[in-house]
Amino acid sequence: MSYEIRLNEDGSLDEVVASNPKSYHLEQMDTGAWWMCIDMADGTAIHVNLWTRENRRILARAEVNP
């Protein structure tokens, strides 16, 4: 699999990288909350939940669905 989600030491989002994804979908779910799905060519789906805190950092939690 050629993807990587990097977080900073404080848990805030640094970057999301996916090489040759089949599709990409980013959707705002609420104020300060987003959901992202990266479908890879091999059928793997990477789901990422993103949200902000009071200090405006973007935090992320990822899950891979084979």
MARFIKOL-356294 format. One record per residue (C-alpha): chain; z, x, y. Coordinates in pm, whole numbers, plus 32768, in hexadecimal, padded with zeros to 4 digits. Each point is the difference from the previous one (the first is absolute). Example, Ala and Ser with C-alpha at 12.3 -4.5 7.8 and 13.67 -1.06 7.14 Angstrom:
{lumza: A, pz: 830C, px: 84CE, py: 7E3E}
{lumza: A, pz: 7FBE, px: 8089, py: 8158}
This chain:
{lumza: A, pz: 8000, px: 8000, py: 8000}
{lumza: A, pz: 7FAC, px: 8085, py: 8153}
{lumza: A, pz: 80F5, px: 7F68, py: 80F4}
{lumza: A, pz: 8139, px: 8072, py: 80B0}
{lumza: A, pz: 8102, px: 7F58, py: 80DE}
{lumza: A, pz: 80CD, px: 80F7, py: 80C7}
{lumza: A, pz: 8146, px: 7FAC, py: 80AB}
{lumza: A, pz: 80C4, px: 80CC, py: 80FB}
{lumza: A, pz: 8163, px: 8071, py: 7FAE}
{lumza: A, pz: 808E, px: 7ECF, py: 80B5}
{lumza: A, pz: 7F32, px: 7F11, py: 7F27}
{lumza: A, pz: 7F00, px: 7FB1, py: 810D}
{lumza: A, pz: 7E8F, px: 7FFC, py: 7FA8}
{lumza: A, pz: 7F3E, px: 8142, py: 8031}
{lumza: A, pz: 7EB3, px: 7FAE, py: 7F5D}
{lumza: A, pz: 7F46, px: 7F3E, py: 7EF3}
{lumza: A, pz: 7ED9, px: 80B0, py: 7F5B}
{lumza: A, pz: 7F13, px: 7F6F, py: 7EFB}
{lumza: A, pz: 7EC5, px: 80B1, py: 7F8E}
{lumza: A, pz: 7ED8, px: 7F20, py: 7FB3}
{lumza: A, pz: 80B1, px: 7EAE, py: 8000}
{lumza: A, pz: 7F3B, px: 7ED2, py: 7F8A}
{lumza: A, pz: 8098, px: 7F27, py: 8111}
{lumza: A, pz: 8114, px: 8005, py: 8104}
{lumza: A, pz: 80BE, px: 7EDA, py: 8097}
{lumza: A, pz: 8109, px: 800D, py: 8112}
{lumza: A, pz: 80A1, px: 7EBC, py: 8073}
{lumza: A, pz: 8117, px: 7FB4, py: 80F5}
{lumza: A, pz: 80FE, px: 7F22, py: 7F50}
{lumza: A, pz: 80F6, px: 7FCF, py: 8120}
{lumza: A, pz: 806E, px: 80AB, py: 813F}
{lumza: A, pz: 803C, px: 816A, py: 7F9E}
{lumza: A, pz: 7F93, px: 7FCE, py: 7E94}
{lumza: A, pz: 7EB6, px: 804E, py: 7F52}
{lumza: A, pz: 7F7A, px: 8000, py: 7E9D}
{lumza: A, pz: 7EF0, px: 80ED, py: 7F8E}
{lumza: A, pz: 7F3C, px: 800A, py: 7EBB}
{lumza: A, pz: 7F1C, px: 811C, py: 7F95}
{lumza: A, pz: 7F2B, px: 7FAE, py: 7ED0}
{lumza: A, pz: 7F89, px: 8139, py: 7F4F}
{lumza: A, pz: 7EBE, px: 801A, py: 7F36}
{lumza: A, pz: 80C6, px: 8026, py: 7EBB}
{lumza: A, pz: 80A0, px: 7EA8, py: 802E}
{lumza: A, pz: 814D, px: 8080, py: 8086}
{lumza: A, pz: 808C, px: 7F43, py: 812B}
{lumza: A, pz: 80F1, px: 80A7, py: 80F1}
{lumza: A, pz: 80D2, px: 7F05, py: 80C2}
{lumza: A, pz: 80B9, px: 807F, py: 8132}
{lumza: A, pz: 80FB, px: 7F3C, py: 80CF}
{lumza: A, pz: 802B, px: 8084, py: 8162}
{lumza: A, pz: 8104, px: 7F97, py: 80FE}
{lumza: A, pz: 809F, px: 8077, py: 8142}
{lumza: A, pz: 816C, px: 8032, py: 805D}
{lumza: A, pz: 80B2, px: 7FEB, py: 814D}
{lumza: A, pz: 7FA6, px: 8169, py: 804C}
{lumza: A, pz: 7E8C, px: 7FAE, py: 7FD0}
{lumza: A, pz: 7FD2, px: 80DC, py: 7ECB}
{lumza: A, pz: 7F0F, px: 7F7B, py: 7EFC}
{lumza: A, pz: 80A0, px: 7FF8, py: 7EA7}
{lumza: A, pz: 7F41, px: 7FD2, py: 7EBB}
{lumza: A, pz: 8038, px: 7FA4, py: 7E94}
{lumza: A, pz: 7EE5, px: 8025, py: 7F05}
{lumza: A, pz: 7FBE, px: 7F78, py: 7EA6}
{lumza: A, pz: 7EE4, px: 8055, py: 7F12}
{lumza: A, pz: 7F74, px: 7EEB, py: 7F22}
{lumza: A, pz: 7F2F, px: 8087, py: 7EDF}
